[in-house]
């Protein structure tokens, strides 16, 4: 990063001389000399004050998450607008609509799972299947640099929105408990044109 260059006293005197002789572009509103200009006053910022409870060593903190930028993935998927017909959606959500295919990604790394997912979704759509189940598992508890618990569980819904499989997918929702619950996703495919 470049450090700012400050004017020497001689350069400052020359600059002040030139600035006094300059004519404003809009003569109706003359600008004050640089020395006379006061910094503008900012209006006081309105920050809502929360009354914080007393905290002492040994207490557990209230771990509510009101300041998260994004809600949890499951919540975002549930709030997403429904793209498929309502009757089939309700049957799928309640676990009554049987998946026509299933892909189990347990134990795979990201670089292994992504091509498997692409091939599975495109082949399922080509075969005319509408509802498939993608099992990611809930993930292992770890503190590795790759993101910790449930890497595939978080990545699969994102992958399903991206090309080349994004245009084939109509709906992605967490699976019913009898089809894997939090460790699986229903993927409702578009009809092939």
C-alpha positions in Angstrom: 0.0 0.0 0.0 1.3 3.4 -0.9 1.9 5.9 1.8 0.3 9.3 1.3 2.7 12.1 0.3 2.5 15.2 2.5 3.2 18.6 1.1 6.4 20.4 2.2 6.0 23.9 3.7 7.1 25.4 0.3 4.6 23.4 -1.7 1.8 24.2 0.8 2.5 28.0 0.4 2.4 27.6 -3.4 -0.9 25.7 -3.2 -2.5 28.3 -0.9 -1.4 31.1 -3.3 -3.0 29.3 -6.3 -6.1 28.4 -4.4 -6.7 32.1 -3.4 -6.5 33.1 -7.1 -8.8 30.4 -8.4 -12.3 31.5 -9.6 -15.2 29.2 -8.7 -17.1 27.6 -11.6 -20.4 28.6 -10.1 -20.0 32.2 -8.9 -23.4 32.2 -7.2 -22.1 29.9 -4.5 -18.6 30.8 -3.5 -16.7 28.2 -1.7 -14.8 29.1 1.5 -11.0 29.0 1.6 -9.6 25.6 2.6 -8.4 26.9 6.0 -11.9 28.2 7.0 -13.8 25.1 6.1 -15.0 23.2 9.1 -15.7 19.5 9.0 -19.3 18.7 8.4 -21.3 17.7 11.4 -22.9 14.3 11.1 -26.3 13.7 12.4 -26.2 11.4 15.4 -26.6 7.8 14.3 -29.6 6.0 15.6 -28.5 2.7 17.0 -31.1 0.8 18.9 -29.7 0.1 22.4 -30.4 -3.3 23.8 -30.5 -3.9 27.5 -27.9 -6.6 28.0 -28.3 -8.9 31.0 -25.5 -9.0 33.5 -22.9 -11.7 32.6 -20.6 -13.3 35.1 -17.8 -15.8 34.6 -19.2 -19.3 34.5 -22.6 -18.4 33.0 -23.6 -19.7 29.7 -24.4 -17.2 27.0 -27.8 -17.0 25.3 -26.9 -18.4 21.9 -29.8 -17.0 19.8 -28.8 -16.0 16.3 -30.6 -12.8 15.5 -27.6 -11.3 13.7 -26.9 -14.1 11.2 -26.8 -12.9 7.6 -28.3 -16.1 6.3 -30.8 -18.3 8.1 -29.9 -22.0 8.3 -30.1 -24.0 5.0 -33.0 -26.1 6.1 -35.0 -23.0 6.9 -34.1 -21.4 3.6 -35.2 -24.5 1.6 -38.5 -24.6 3.5 -39.2 -20.9 2.9 -38.4 -21.1 -0.8 -41.5 -20.6 -3.1 -43.1 -23.9 -4.3 -42.3 -24.5 -8.0 -44.2 -27.8 -8.5 -47.9 -28.5 -8.2 -49.3 -28.2 -4.7 -50.9 -31.7 -4.5 -47.6 -33.5 -5.4 -45.7 -31.1 -3.1 -47.8 -32.0 -0.1 -47.5 -35.7 -0.9 -43.7 -35.4 -1.3 -43.4 -33.3 1.9 -45.3 -35.9 3.9 -43.2 -38.8 2.5 -46.1 -40.3 0.6 -44.6 -39.7 -2.9 -42.1 -42.5 -3.5 -38.7 -41.4 -5.0 -38.1 -43.1 -8.4 -34.3 -43.1 -7.9 -31.8 -42.6 -5.2 -28.1 -41.5 -5.0 -26.1 -42.2 -1.8 -23.2 -39.9 -1.4 -22.1 -41.2 2.0 -18.4 -41.3 2.5 -17.5 -39.4 -0.6 -15.4 -36.3 -0.9 -16.6 -33.2 -2.6 -14.6 -33.8 -5.7 -16.0 -37.3 -6.0 -19.6 -36.4 -5.1 -20.1 -33.5 -7.6 -19.6 -35.6 -10.8 -21.7 -38.4 -9.4 -24.5 -35.9 -8.7 -24.3 -34.4 -12.2 -24.4 -37.8 -13.9 -27.3 -39.1 -11.7 -29.5 -36.0 -12.1 -29.0 -35.8 -15.9 -29.6 -39.6 -16.3 -32.7 -39.5 -14.1 -34.2 -36.7 -16.2 -33.3 -38.5 -19.5 -35.1 -41.6 -18.1 -38.2 -39.5 -17.4 -38.0 -39.7 -13.6 -39.6 -36.9 -11.7 -38.7 -37.4 -8.0 -35.3 -38.6 -6.9 -33.6 -38.8 -3.5 -30.1 -37.6 -2.9 -28.7 -38.9 0.4 -25.8 -36.8 1.7 -25.7 -37.9 5.3 -25.6 -35.5 8.2 -21.8 -35.3 8.2 -19.1 -36.0 10.8 -18.2 -33.6 13.5 -14.8 -32.2 12.8 -12.9 -28.9 12.9 -11.1 -29.3 9.6 -10.5 -26.3 7.3 -13.0 -27.5 4.7 -16.0 -26.4 6.7 -16.6 -29.0 9.4 -19.9 -30.8 9.8 -22.0 -31.8 6.8 -20.0 -30.4 3.9 -22.0 -32.4 1.3 -25.2 -31.6 3.1 -24.5 -27.9 2.6 -23.1 -28.1 -0.9 -25.6 -30.4 -2.7 -28.5 -27.8 -2.7 -26.1 -25.2 -4.1 -24.9 -27.6 -6.8 -28.4 -28.4 -7.8 -28.9 -24.7 -8.7 -25.9 -24.4 -10.9 -25.4 -25.6 -14.5 -25.4 -28.2 -16.0 -28.0 -29.7 -13.6 -29.7 -26.5 -12.4 -32.0 -26.3 -15.5 -33.1 -29.9 -14.9 -34.2 -29.3 -11.3 -37.6 -27.9 -10.4 -37.6 -28.3 -6.6 -35.2 -29.2 -3.8 -36.5 -29.9 -0.3 -35.3 -31.7 2.8 -36.5 -35.3 2.8 -39.2 -36.7 5.1 -37.9 -38.6 8.1 -38.7 -42.0 6.5 -36.5 -41.1 3.5 -33.5 -39.8 5.5 -34.7 -36.5 7.1 -31.9 -34.0 7.5 -29.4 -36.2 5.8 -31.3 -36.4 2.4 -33.0 -34.2 -0.2 -35.9 -34.7 -2.5 -35.1 -33.4 -5.9 -38.1 -32.9 -8.2 -37.0 -32.8 -11.8 -38.5 -30.9 -14.8 -40.0 -32.9 -17.6 -37.5 -33.3 -20.5 -38.3 -31.2 -23.5 
